[in-house]
Amino acid sequence: MLDKHIHEVIKKTTYKKLENGVWYAEIPGFVGVWSTDTSVEECRDELIDVLDEWLILKLKDNDPLPVVNVSIYKIKPFLAIV
């Protein structure tokens, strides 16, 4: 379930190439979740690692998480067969 959440959140990433040629990535609404690297791909990979650790800490501390796309959590009704 955490992977689905990360996949949806990463879609919101903004990238910027800095003057020194390094790529910077951040996710709006996720304070403190950012990364830098020499390529967009490496920057994205690093951002996923940062987001993963950030989410684990938020969950561990019982902190609220930003709302992303709640439709990814489709709950199917449970039918008991007797």
C-alpha positions as CSV (number, residue, x, y, z in Angstrom):
1,M,0.0,0.0,0.0
2,L,2.9,2.4,0.7
3,D,4.2,1.8,-2.8
4,K,0.9,2.9,-4.3
5,H,1.0,6.1,-2.2
6,I,4.6,6.8,-3.3
7,H,3.7,6.3,-6.9
8,E,0.8,8.8,-6.7
9,V,2.9,11.3,-4.8
10,I,5.9,11.1,-7.2
11,K,3.5,12.2,-10.1
12,K,3.4,15.6,-8.4
13,T,7.1,16.2,-8.4
14,T,8.5,19.4,-9.8
15,Y,12.0,19.5,-11.3
16,K,14.4,22.3,-11.8
17,K,17.9,22.4,-13.3
18,L,20.0,24.7,-11.2
19,E,22.7,27.1,-12.5
20,N,25.5,24.6,-11.5
21,G,23.9,21.9,-13.7
22,V,22.5,19.9,-10.8
23,W,18.8,18.8,-10.9
24,Y,16.6,19.7,-7.9
25,A,13.3,17.9,-7.2
26,E,10.6,18.5,-4.7
27,I,7.0,17.5,-4.0
28,P,4.6,20.4,-3.3
29,G,2.9,19.9,0.0
30,F,5.5,17.5,1.4
31,V,7.7,19.8,3.5
32,G,11.3,18.6,3.7
33,V,11.0,16.1,0.8
34,W,13.5,17.1,-1.8
35,S,16.6,15.8,-3.6
36,T,19.4,16.9,-5.9
37,D,21.6,15.0,-8.3
38,T,23.4,15.2,-11.6
39,S,20.6,13.7,-13.7
40,V,16.8,13.8,-13.6
41,E,16.7,10.0,-13.2
42,E,19.1,9.9,-10.3
43,C,17.3,12.9,-8.7
44,R,14.0,11.1,-9.0
45,D,15.4,7.8,-7.5
46,E,16.9,9.8,-4.6
47,L,13.6,11.6,-4.1
48,I,11.7,8.3,-3.9
49,D,14.1,7.1,-1.2
50,V,13.7,10.4,0.7
51,L,9.9,10.2,0.4
52,D,9.9,6.6,1.6
53,E,11.8,7.5,4.7
54,W,9.8,10.6,5.3
55,L,6.5,8.6,5.1
56,I,7.8,5.9,7.5
57,L,8.8,8.6,10.0
58,K,5.4,10.4,9.7
59,L,3.6,7.1,10.2
60,K,5.8,6.1,13.2
61,D,5.2,9.5,14.8
62,N,1.5,9.3,14.1
63,D,1.8,12.6,12.2
64,P,-0.8,13.6,9.6
65,L,0.0,13.0,5.9
66,P,-0.9,15.3,3.1
67,V,-3.9,14.1,1.1
68,V,-3.0,12.8,-2.3
69,N,-5.4,10.7,-4.4
70,V,-7.8,8.8,-2.2
71,S,-9.2,6.9,-5.1
72,I,-6.1,4.7,-5.2
73,Y,-7.5,3.0,-2.1
74,K,-10.5,1.2,-3.4
75,I,-12.2,-0.7,-0.7
76,K,-14.2,-3.7,-1.9
77,P,-17.2,-4.7,0.2
78,F,-16.7,-7.9,2.1
79,L,-19.4,-10.5,1.6
80,A,-19.7,-13.3,4.1
81,I,-20.9,-16.6,2.6
82,V,-22.7,-18.6,5.1
